Amino acid sequence: MFRESNNTVNVLIPLQIVRSKVSQLFCLFIFTSMWILSISAIILSTTLWMRRRTVEAPTIGVVGCLLFALPAIRNSQPGAPSIGSTIDCAGFFWNMFLVELSMLLLLWNYIIKKQADIPVEKKVTESTSIDIRCSQVDSESRSFLPRTSTH
C-alpha cells in the first residue's frame, strides 16, 4: 500500500509477529507455576496464622526467597515484554501481592509468638509460701527424700 501526501511516500507493510508454540507453552508454564507458588505461600501463611502455630525462621526465609525469585522467573520468559504488560496485570502483580501479604502475615505471626515467649519476671511477695513436706533426709547426699507410706 502506498500513500502519498505532501510530497512524501509512505509504505505500509502489514506485519504480524507471533511467538512460537514452544515459547507460548513455556510462558504458560511459567505463568501457572508463579500462580501455584504464590497461592501455596498464602495458604501456608494463613494456615499457620489460623491454627496459631509458631513460625520458624526457615519458613520466613523460603517466602522471602520467593519474593525475590518471582521477578527473576518472570524475566526468564523468552521475549518477555517490559514490566506493565497485560500478562503482568493478569498474573505477576497479583502474584507479588499474594507473596508480600504472605510475608507480612508470617513476620507478624513470628513477632507475636516471639514476644509471647519472653519470660515475665515473677516477683516474690511475702504471701508466697513454699511447702516442703519431707520425712527423711538422706545423710549421704543431704537431699530430701519424699515420704513413703507404709501400710
C-alpha positions as CSV (number, residue, x, y, z in Angstrom):
1,M,0.0,0.0,0.0
2,F,1.3,3.4,-0.9
3,R,0.1,6.6,0.4
4,E,1.2,9.9,-0.9
5,S,0.8,13.2,0.9
6,N,2.8,16.4,0.9
7,N,5.5,15.1,-1.4
8,T,6.2,12.1,0.8
9,V,5.6,8.4,0.1
10,N,4.7,6.1,2.9
11,V,4.9,2.4,2.5
12,L,2.6,0.4,4.8
13,I,3.5,-3.2,5.2
14,P,1.1,-5.5,7.2
15,L,3.3,-7.4,9.7
16,Q,2.2,-9.9,12.3
17,I,4.7,-11.1,14.9
18,V,3.7,-14.2,16.9
19,R,5.7,-16.3,19.4
20,S,6.3,-20.0,18.5
21,K,4.2,-22.6,20.1
22,V,7.0,-23.8,22.3
23,S,7.6,-20.3,23.5
24,Q,3.9,-19.9,24.3
25,L,3.8,-23.2,26.1
26,F,6.8,-22.3,28.2
27,C,5.3,-18.9,29.1
28,L,2.1,-20.6,30.1
29,F,4.1,-23.0,32.3
30,I,5.9,-20.0,33.9
31,F,2.6,-18.2,34.4
32,T,1.0,-21.3,36.0
33,S,3.9,-22.1,38.2
34,M,4.0,-18.5,39.5
35,W,0.4,-18.8,40.5
36,I,0.9,-22.1,42.2
37,L,3.9,-20.8,44.2
38,S,2.1,-17.6,45.3
39,I,-1.1,-19.4,46.3
40,S,1.0,-22.0,48.2
41,A,2.7,-19.2,50.1
42,I,-0.6,-17.6,51.1
43,I,-2.1,-20.9,52.1
44,L,1.0,-21.7,54.2
45,S,0.9,-18.3,56.0
46,T,-2.8,-18.3,56.6
47,T,-2.8,-21.8,57.9
48,L,0.0,-21.0,60.4
49,W,-1.9,-17.9,61.4
50,M,-5.3,-19.5,61.8
51,R,-4.0,-22.5,63.7
52,R,-1.8,-20.2,65.9
53,R,1.3,-22.2,65.1
54,T,4.8,-20.9,65.7
55,V,6.6,-19.7,62.6
56,E,10.1,-20.9,62.2
57,A,12.8,-18.7,60.6
58,P,13.4,-21.0,57.6
59,T,9.7,-20.6,56.7
60,I,10.1,-16.9,56.5
61,G,13.3,-17.4,54.5
62,V,11.5,-19.5,51.9
63,V,8.8,-17.0,51.4
64,G,11.4,-14.2,51.3
65,C,13.3,-16.0,48.6
66,L,10.1,-16.5,46.7
67,L,9.5,-12.7,46.9
68,F,12.8,-12.1,45.2
69,A,12.6,-15.1,42.8
70,L,9.3,-14.2,41.2
71,P,10.7,-11.2,39.2
72,A,13.6,-13.4,38.0
73,I,11.2,-16.1,37.0
74,R,9.0,-13.6,35.1
75,N,12.0,-12.2,33.3
76,S,13.2,-15.7,32.3
77,Q,10.3,-15.9,29.8
78,P,11.6,-15.8,26.2
79,G,10.9,-12.4,24.7
80,A,9.4,-11.1,27.9
81,P,8.0,-7.6,27.5
82,S,8.8,-4.8,29.9
83,I,7.0,-4.6,33.2
84,G,3.4,-3.4,32.9
85,S,2.2,-5.5,30.1
86,T,-1.2,-7.3,30.0
87,I,0.3,-10.6,31.4
88,D,1.7,-8.7,34.3
89,C,-1.7,-7.2,35.2
90,A,-3.2,-10.7,34.9
91,G,-0.6,-12.5,36.9
92,F,2.7,-11.0,38.0
93,F,1.4,-8.1,40.1
94,W,-1.2,-10.3,41.8
95,N,1.4,-13.0,42.5
96,M,3.7,-10.4,44.0
97,F,0.8,-9.0,46.1
98,L,0.0,-12.5,47.5
99,V,3.6,-13.3,48.3
100,E,4.1,-9.9,50.0
101,L,0.9,-10.5,52.0
102,S,2.1,-13.9,53.0
103,M,5.4,-12.5,54.1
104,L,3.7,-9.9,56.2
105,L,1.5,-12.5,57.9
106,L,4.5,-14.7,58.6
107,L,6.5,-11.8,60.1
108,W,3.6,-10.6,62.1
109,N,3.0,-14.1,63.5
110,Y,6.7,-14.6,64.2
111,I,6.9,-11.3,66.1
112,I,3.8,-12.0,68.2
113,K,4.9,-15.5,69.1
114,K,8.4,-14.4,70.0
115,Q,7.0,-11.7,72.3
116,A,4.8,-14.2,73.9
117,D,7.9,-16.4,74.6
118,I,9.7,-13.7,76.5
119,P,9.5,-14.8,80.1
120,V,7.9,-12.4,82.5
121,E,9.8,-12.0,85.7
122,K,7.7,-13.1,88.6
123,K,8.0,-11.1,91.8
124,V,8.1,-13.0,95.1
125,T,5.8,-11.4,97.7
126,E,5.6,-12.1,101.3
127,S,2.4,-14.0,100.9
128,T,4.1,-16.6,98.7
129,S,5.0,-19.7,100.6
130,I,6.8,-22.8,99.8
131,D,5.5,-26.0,101.2
132,I,8.1,-28.8,101.5
133,R,7.0,-31.9,103.1
134,C,9.7,-34.4,103.7
135,S,10.0,-37.2,106.2
136,Q,13.6,-38.2,105.8
137,V,16.9,-36.6,104.9
138,D,19.4,-38.8,103.2
139,S,22.6,-38.4,105.3
140,E,25.0,-39.2,102.5
141,S,23.7,-36.9,99.7
142,R,22.0,-34.5,102.1
143,S,19.0,-34.4,99.8
144,F,15.3,-34.7,100.8
145,L,13.6,-37.9,100.2
146,P,9.8,-38.0,99.8
147,R,7.6,-39.6,102.3
148,T,6.8,-43.2,101.8
149,S,3.7,-44.7,103.2
150,T,3.9,-48.0,105.0
151,H,0.6,-49.8,105.2
